Amino acid sequence: MQWQTDWGLRGRMGLTMFLLFALYIVFIGVLAVYFGGRLFPIVVIMTLFLGAQFFFSDKLALYSMGASEVSPDEYPELHRKVERLAQQADLPKPKVAVADSRTPNAFATGRSQDNAAVAVTTGLMRLLNDEELEGVLAHELAHIKNRDVMVMTIASFLSSIAFLVVRWGWLFTGGRDRGGQQQVPVYVAILLSLVVWAISFLLIRALSRYREFAADRGGASITGRPSALATALMKIDSGMEKVPSDDLRGQSEMNAFFIIPVSAGIIGRLFSTHPSTEKRIERLRDLEREL
């Protein structure tokens, strides 16, 4: 298989990484405000933060979806498909994970091509036939091949941490400092964390919409069957309507990773991490005609 470099995707990834670096500087500023400029706690927290991001960001994505790594003995056919497609894509075989969920979906995560995982739900495996499932798996492998999954994993981890500060920072606003003044730096830290979260939110969506088109093309190149992926996207999109809304809301935080987002409605489409399924299918059919 000849893999064509998508320079549009590379450029967007480079810009996203640059802006993420700027966000890290802002986040350090948040810590500096909170700790009154004391260097030691800032160094300790950033060391723990970056270490956790490097070693646990992929595991956090799997945990968020309730997915766990499975062995070839548990899912032999799924492992065979992933291994064969990874060989066709000239990739190391990623870890294989399964989430026991009625939502038909799949995602890839990991900090590098050598440390990546592909996860599918039991609902997806029940919904698709073999060719369609291979198309979805190839799409996720294309994310790993393009390395955009690494950028998304880092961006999502930073966004999650900032959101936790925004959500729970108020717990530390009740006390007063030694001079009897209200702890203003805590409010400033929460406000800055809100800014970090909002910008991360926008960065994730700006990159994610383009990377889905790139992964669709890459997945079709791996299998040589764009129509199989197009049919899979149609089935997954339709299958979402049969899933209880409570299940969908509980998984919406993983939308940036999913092959099809679970949110719906006008607001959901406006802030969607993905282009519309109709546009993706149209491009896959154009690619099918070209092939």
C-alpha positions in Angstrom: 0.0 0.0 0.0 1.3 3.5 -0.9 0.5 6.0 1.8 0.0 9.6 0.7 1.0 12.2 3.2 -1.8 14.6 3.9 0.0 18.0 4.3 -3.2 19.7 5.2 -3.6 17.4 8.2 0.1 17.8 9.1 -0.2 21.6 9.0 -3.3 21.6 11.3 -1.5 19.2 13.7 1.5 21.5 13.8 -0.6 24.5 14.5 -2.6 22.6 17.2 0.6 21.5 18.9 1.9 25.0 18.9 -1.3 26.4 20.4 -1.3 23.5 23.0 2.2 24.5 24.0 0.9 28.1 24.5 -1.9 26.6 26.6 0.6 24.8 28.8 2.3 28.1 29.5 -1.1 29.6 30.5 -1.7 26.6 32.7 1.6 27.1 34.4 0.5 30.7 34.9 -2.7 29.4 36.6 -0.5 27.4 39.0 1.8 30.4 39.6 -1.3 32.5 40.6 -2.7 29.8 42.8 0.6 29.2 44.7 1.7 32.8 44.9 4.7 32.4 42.6 6.3 29.6 44.7 8.4 27.5 42.3 8.6 24.1 44.1 4.9 23.2 44.0 4.6 24.3 40.4 7.6 22.0 39.4 6.1 19.1 41.3 2.6 19.5 39.9 3.8 19.9 36.3 6.2 16.9 36.6 3.3 14.8 37.8 1.0 16.2 35.2 3.3 15.6 32.3 4.2 12.2 33.6 0.6 11.2 34.0 -0.2 12.5 30.5 2.7 10.5 28.9 1.9 7.2 30.7 -1.8 7.3 31.3 -3.5 9.5 28.7 -4.3 6.5 26.5 -5.5 4.5 29.5 -7.7 7.4 30.6 -9.5 7.3 27.2 -10.1 3.6 27.4 -11.3 3.9 31.0 -13.7 6.8 30.1 -15.4 4.4 27.6 -15.3 1.4 29.9 -13.1 -0.4 27.4 -10.6 -3.0 28.5 -7.8 -4.8 26.6 -8.8 -8.2 25.3 -6.6 -11.2 24.4 -6.5 -13.2 21.2 -8.2 -16.1 23.1 -11.2 -13.9 24.0 -11.7 -12.3 20.5 -9.6 -14.3 18.0 -11.4 -13.0 14.9 -11.1 -9.3 16.0 -7.4 -9.8 16.7 -6.8 -11.4 13.3 -8.5 -8.5 11.5 -6.5 -5.9 13.4 -3.2 -7.7 12.8 -3.8 -8.2 9.1 -4.9 -4.6 8.6 -2.0 -3.3 10.6 0.4 -5.2 8.4 -1.3 -3.7 5.3 -0.9 -0.3 6.8 2.8 -1.0 7.8 2.0 -0.4 11.4 2.9 -2.3 14.6 -0.1 -4.2 15.8 -1.9 -2.0 18.4 -3.5 -3.2 21.5 -7.1 -4.4 21.0 -9.8 -3.3 23.5 -13.6 -3.9 23.7 -16.2 -1.9 25.5 -19.4 -3.6 26.6 -21.8 -1.0 25.2 -24.9 -0.9 23.1 -23.6 2.2 21.4 -22.1 1.1 18.0 -18.8 2.9 17.9 -15.0 2.6 17.7 -12.0 4.8 18.5 -8.2 4.8 18.6 -5.9 6.2 21.3 -2.2 6.3 22.2 0.8 8.5 22.4 2.7 6.9 19.5 2.4 4.2 16.8 4.2 1.8 19.1 1.9 2.5 22.0 -1.6 2.6 20.5 -4.9 0.9 21.1 -8.0 0.3 18.9 -11.2 -0.1 20.8 -14.6 -1.2 19.5 -17.9 -1.7 21.3 -19.9 -4.9 21.4 -22.8 -3.0 19.8 -20.6 -2.2 16.8 -19.6 -5.9 16.3 -23.2 -7.0 16.4 -24.3 -4.3 13.9 -21.6 -4.7 11.1 -20.6 -7.5 8.8 -17.0 -8.5 8.4 -16.2 -6.1 5.5 -17.8 -3.1 7.3 -16.0 -3.9 10.5 -12.7 -4.0 8.7 -13.5 -0.7 7.1 -14.0 0.8 10.6 -10.9 -0.8 12.0 -8.9 0.5 9.0 -10.3 4.0 9.7 -9.0 3.8 13.3 -5.6 2.5 12.1 -5.4 5.5 9.7 -5.7 7.8 12.7 -2.7 6.0 14.2 -0.8 6.1 10.9 -1.4 9.8 10.6 -0.3 10.3 14.2 -3.3 12.7 14.8 -4.5 10.4 17.5 -1.5 11.4 19.6 -2.4 15.1 19.3 -6.0 14.4 20.2 -5.0 12.4 23.2 -2.8 15.2 24.5 -5.3 17.9 23.8 -8.1 15.9 25.5 -6.0 15.2 28.6 -5.3 18.9 29.0 -8.9 19.8 28.5 -10.0 17.2 31.0 -7.6 18.6 33.7 -8.7 22.2 33.1 -12.4 21.1 33.3 -11.8 19.5 36.6 -10.3 22.7 38.0 -13.3 24.6 36.7 -15.7 22.1 38.1 -14.2 21.5 41.6 -12.1 24.6 42.2 -14.9 26.3 44.1 -14.3 23.9 46.9 -11.1 25.8 47.7 -12.7 29.3 47.7 -14.3 29.3 51.1 -11.2 30.1 53.2 -9.2 33.2 53.9 -5.5 33.9 53.9 -3.5 35.1 56.9 -4.5 38.7 56.4 -8.2 37.8 56.5 -8.7 38.5 52.8 -10.7 36.2 50.5 -8.5 33.9 48.5 -8.7 35.8 45.2 -6.0 33.7 43.5 -8.3 30.7 43.6 -11.0 32.6 41.6 -8.3 33.7 39.1 -7.1 30.2 38.7 -10.6 28.9 38.0 -11.2 31.7 35.4 -7.9 31.0 33.7 -8.7 27.2 33.7 -12.0 28.0 32.1 -10.1 29.9 29.3 -7.8 26.9 28.9 -10.7 24.5 28.7 -12.6 26.6 26.2 -9.6 27.0 23.8 -8.8 23.3 24.1 -12.4 22.5 23.3 -12.2 24.6 20.1 -8.8 23.2 19.1 -10.1 19.6 19.5 -13.1 20.3 17.2 -11.1 22.3 14.6 -8.6 19.4 14.2 -11.1 16.6 14.6 -13.3 17.6 11.7 -10.5 17.5 9.2 -8.8 14.4 10.6 -12.0 12.4 10.1 -11.9 13.0 6.3 -8.2 12.1 6.3 -8.9 8.9 8.2 -11.7 7.9 5.9 -9.4 8.3 2.9 -6.7 6.4 4.8 -9.0 3.6 5.8 -10.3 3.2 2.3 -6.7 3.0 1.0 -5.8 0.2 3.5 -8.8 -2.0 2.6 -9.3 -0.9 -1.0 -13.1 -0.8 -0.3 -14.4 2.7 0.3 -17.9 1.4 -0.1 -17.6 -0.9 2.9 -16.7 2.0 5.2 -19.5 4.2 3.7 -22.0 1.5 4.5 -20.6 1.1 8.0 -21.0 4.8 8.6 -24.6 4.7 7.5 -25.3 1.8 9.8 -23.6 3.3 12.8 -25.4 6.6 12.3 -28.8 4.9 12.1 -27.9 2.6 15.0 -27.4 5.6 17.3 -31.1 6.3 17.1 -31.9 2.9 18.8 -29.5 3.6 21.8 -31.2 5.0 24.9 -30.4 8.8 25.3 -29.0 8.2 28.8 -26.3 5.9 27.4 -25.4 8.5 24.7 -25.1 11.4 27.2 -22.8 9.3 29.3 -20.4 8.8 26.4 -20.5 12.3 24.8 -17.2 13.3 26.4 -15.4 10.8 24.1 -17.0 12.3 20.9 -13.6 13.6 19.6 -12.3 10.0 19.5 -15.4 8.2 18.1 -15.8 7.3 14.5 -19.3 8.8 14.7 -20.2 11.3 17.5 -23.1 10.5 19.8 -24.5 14.0 20.2 -27.5 15.1 18.1 -29.8 18.1 17.5 -28.9 21.5 16.2 -26.6 22.4 19.0 -24.9 19.0 18.8 -24.2 19.5 15.1 -23.0 23.0 15.5 -20.3 22.0 18.0 -19.8 18.6 16.6 -16.3 17.1 16.5 -17.0 15.5 13.1 -18.2 16.6 9.7 -21.7 15.3 8.8 -22.0 11.6 8.0 -23.6 12.5 4.6 -20.5 14.5 3.5 -18.2 11.7 4.6 -20.2 9.1 2.7 -20.3 11.4 -0.4 -16.5 11.7 -0.4 -16.1 7.9 0.1 -18.4 7.3 -2.9 -16.3 9.7 -5.0 -13.2 7.8 -4.0 -14.9 4.5 -4.9 -15.6 5.9 -8.4 -12.0 7.0 -8.7 -10.7 3.5 -7.7 
